[in-house]
Amino acid sequence: QVQLVESGGGLVQPGGSLRLSCAASGSGFSLYAMAWYRQAPGKQRELVASITKSGRTNYADSVKGRFTISRVNAKNTVYLQMNSLKPEDTAVYYCNAAFWPLDYWGQGTQVTVSS
């Protein structure tokens, strides 16, 4: 069993930055593929970025060059550094841990980009 707790969300002006953190409890963190998803009001949840257990990363086209996902296995933590934020980045951001067939989600953290 893995529990995920996100933090770091908040209100930021367009062009600003935020860093989200997702702390995992339980064992085997280094074996999990980790990802950040987001869901805006009235929209489906979408993948933002992912990182494999070996560190390979993948990004949605809408955030490439602006967001960076990273993980520190020794701290059981995955990060999402978000730069050059836009109003369309406003959403609840969720952390996900996957190791087939296991799949875990955090409770989400709100990110609001507005002037």
ZAMARDO-986522 format. One line per field, with one value per residue (C-alpha): residue in three letters; x, y, z. Coordinates in nm, 2 decimals. Example, Ala and Ser with C-alpha at 12.3 -4.5 7.8 and 13.67 -1.06 7.14 Angstrom:
<atoms>
resn: (ALA / SER) .
px: (1.23 / 1.37) .
py: (-0.45 / -0.11) .
pz: (0.78 / 0.71) .
</atoms>
This chain:
<atoms>
resn: (GLN / VAL / GLN / LEU / VAL / GLU / SER / GLY / GLY / GLY / LEU / VAL / GLN / PRO / GLY / GLY / SER / LEU / ARG / LEU / SER / CYS / ALA / ALA / SER / GLY / SER / GLY / PHE / SER / LEU / TYR / ALA / MET / ALA / TRP / TYR / ARG / GLN / ALA / PRO / GLY / LYS / GLN / ARG / GLU / LEU / VAL / ALA / SER / ILE / THR / LYS / SER / GLY / ARG / THR / ASN / TYR / ALA / ASP / SER / VAL / LYS / GLY / ARG / PHE / THR / ILE / SER / ARG / VAL / ASN / ALA / LYS / ASN / THR / VAL / TYR / LEU / GLN / MET / ASN / SER / LEU / LYS / PRO / GLU / ASP / THR / ALA / VAL / TYR / TYR / CYS / ASN / ALA / ALA / PHE / TRP / PRO / LEU / ASP / TYR / TRP / GLY / GLN / GLY / THR / GLN / VAL / THR / VAL / SER / SER) .
px: (0.00 / 0.13 / -0.01 / 0.07 / 0.05 / 0.08 / 0.19 / 0.31 / 0.00 / -0.14 / -0.22 / 0.05 / 0.05 / 0.09 / 0.46 / 0.53 / 0.66 / 0.56 / 0.71 / 0.48 / 0.59 / 0.45 / 0.56 / 0.50 / 0.47 / 0.51 / 0.78 / 0.90 / 0.89 / 1.19 / 1.00 / 0.71 / 0.66 / 0.54 / 0.33 / 0.15 / -0.20 / -0.43 / -0.80 / -0.95 / -1.32 / -1.54 / -1.25 / -1.11 / -0.81 / -0.50 / -0.14 / 0.11 / 0.44 / 0.57 / 0.90 / 0.99 / 1.18 / 1.50 / 1.44 / 1.30 / 1.06 / 0.77 / 0.56 / 0.24 / 0.30 / 0.13 / 0.39 / 0.71 / 0.99 / 0.81 / 0.76 / 1.02 / 0.94 / 1.20 / 1.23 / 1.45 / 1.41 / 1.60 / 1.33 / 1.03 / 0.94 / 0.86 / 0.85 / 0.70 / 0.88 / 0.64 / 0.78 / 0.62 / 0.28 / -0.03 / -0.39 / -0.47 / -0.25 / -0.51 / -0.63 / -0.61 / -0.28 / -0.27 / 0.02 / 0.01 / 0.22 / 0.20 / 0.35 / 0.12 / -0.14 / -0.11 / -0.22 / -0.23 / -0.35 / -0.30 / -0.58 / -0.47 / -0.34 / -0.50 / -0.29 / -0.45 / -0.28 / -0.44 / -0.35) .
py: (0.00 / 0.34 / 0.68 / 0.99 / 1.34 / 1.64 / 1.99 / 2.32 / 2.43 / 2.79 / 3.11 / 3.25 / 3.52 / 3.44 / 3.39 / 3.28 / 2.95 / 2.68 / 2.36 / 2.07 / 1.79 / 1.44 / 1.24 / 0.87 / 0.65 / 0.27 / 0.06 / 0.01 / 0.37 / 0.33 / 0.06 / 0.28 / 0.49 / 0.83 / 1.09 / 1.42 / 1.46 / 1.76 / 1.82 / 2.16 / 2.23 / 2.07 / 1.88 / 1.53 / 1.45 / 1.46 / 1.35 / 1.63 / 1.45 / 1.11 / 0.96 / 0.59 / 0.41 / 0.46 / 0.83 / 0.85 / 1.14 / 1.23 / 1.55 / 1.67 / 1.90 / 2.18 / 2.19 / 2.09 / 2.33 / 2.48 / 2.19 / 1.95 / 1.63 / 1.47 / 1.22 / 1.16 / 0.79 / 0.84 / 1.08 / 0.89 / 1.21 / 1.33 / 1.69 / 1.90 / 2.23 / 2.46 / 2.77 / 3.03 / 2.94 / 3.03 / 3.07 / 2.75 / 2.56 / 2.62 / 2.29 / 2.04 / 1.85 / 1.49 / 1.26 / 0.90 / 0.60 / 0.29 / -0.05 / -0.28 / -0.38 / -0.14 / 0.22 / 0.49 / 0.85 / 1.15 / 1.38 / 1.66 / 2.02 / 2.32 / 2.54 / 2.87 / 3.10 / 3.44 / 3.81) .
pz: (0.00 / -0.10 / 0.02 / -0.17 / -0.03 / -0.26 / -0.16 / -0.31 / -0.49 / -0.46 / -0.64 / -0.88 / -1.14 / -1.51 / -1.58 / -1.23 / -1.09 / -0.85 / -0.74 / -0.65 / -0.42 / -0.38 / -0.08 / -0.08 / 0.22 / 0.21 / 0.05 / -0.30 / -0.41 / -0.64 / -0.83 / -0.92 / -1.23 / -1.11 / -1.28 / -1.24 / -1.38 / -1.37 / -1.40 / -1.48 / -1.41 / -1.66 / -1.83 / -1.81 / -1.61 / -1.83 / -1.80 / -1.74 / -1.70 / -1.60 / -1.49 / -1.50 / -1.22 / -1.43 / -1.47 / -1.82 / -1.85 / -2.07 / -2.10 / -2.25 / -2.54 / -2.36 / -2.09 / -2.27 / -2.20 / -1.90 / -1.66 / -1.52 / -1.34 / -1.11 / -0.84 / -0.53 / -0.44 / -0.11 / -0.01 / -0.16 / -0.33 / -0.68 / -0.79 / -1.06 / -1.13 / -1.31 / -1.48 / -1.71 / -1.58 / -1.78 / -1.68 / -1.87 / -1.63 / -1.36 / -1.23 / -0.95 / -0.98 / -0.88 / -0.81 / -0.94 / -0.86 / -1.08 / -1.07 / -1.26 / -1.15 / -0.86 / -0.91 / -0.64 / -0.64 / -0.41 / -0.30 / -0.53 / -0.49 / -0.64 / -0.88 / -0.98 / -1.23 / -1.23 / -1.21) .
</atoms>
